[in-house]
Amino acid sequence: MTDAPISRLTIRRPDDWHLHLRDAEMLKGVLPHTAAHFGRAIIMPNLVPPVVTATQASYYRDRIMAALPDGMSFTPLMTLYLTEETDPADVERAHADGIATAVKLYPAGATTNSNSGVRDFDRVRPVLDKMAEIGMPLCVHGEVTDPAVDIFDREAVFIDKVLKPIRKKNPDLRVVMEHVTTQDAVDYVRDHRKNLGATITTHHLIINRNNILAGGIRPHYYCLPVAKREQHRVALVQAAVSGDPRFFLGTDSAPHTDPNKLQACGCAGVFSSINTMSCLAEVFDVAGKLKNLEQFASLSGPKFYNLPPNEDTITLVRGDVVTYPDTIQTGEGPVTVFDPGFPLHWHVED
């Protein structure tokens, strides 16, 4: 049964369980757009150099808080970038001291600034064992990087070749499959209830691979993992609107300046922090599941991370078409805002 039509919805303040804030001038430019709507966010560590140690994570958190505009409230939840040299004792200290909430696994070469990631998964076994012992989640970029594997198949192959063996060897490890993009991933999460969750991005609920490639290449839709066939997008929507607590919001909002996107080998990433809540409300409204938006955006993520939901609320209102800027300006240059390709009637009330 679908929801009765409504034009106003108040929910607990949402959180973003997968966010790129970058650093320096880009950080200053994009952070206010997240803090305007989100109470907390899991912060990705793939800076240059990456955030590997507890000390580096602490310094990065300080830079984020220094960039937060006066009068805004926001809590960054830091992650450590997993390398083959990561010290289990340092990970344990970061967790015990409240410095890092999770550890991030990038297969080496999988995405932006991932060259320091993992090639030999046996070498990070002591870290994974320690994380399972202390209950610290592992956030996984779930793609293989074998050039023989088609880019549209990399997530499914990762599940079979990497994730299943990791979880078989260490079933107590709590894992978040980040930015899932396929029916394969949705089915895997649904079939494995213990210690497993998944984030879904705003843009993967809206675009498929035709949006990137049909009629010309649209670089502002290019992201990693790349958007897949329409059947996979539909599976993601069904998972997100279902109310299943194993699926929750992680925007993977990943700003790059337009010059870095619009070149012969452009960067992967979609910037969506500014209009995510409008986009999500539209998706859930069209599906007739608007009342499940709070579960997806505000409740399921805290439940997985053993954190309380935010106490404050936001109110979404349906009305005339709301517009967002085509780009935002940062100290590093312009960043294009995600265009969902359809009118947005929902906005967050000021």
Disulfide bonds with the S-S distance in Angstrom:
none
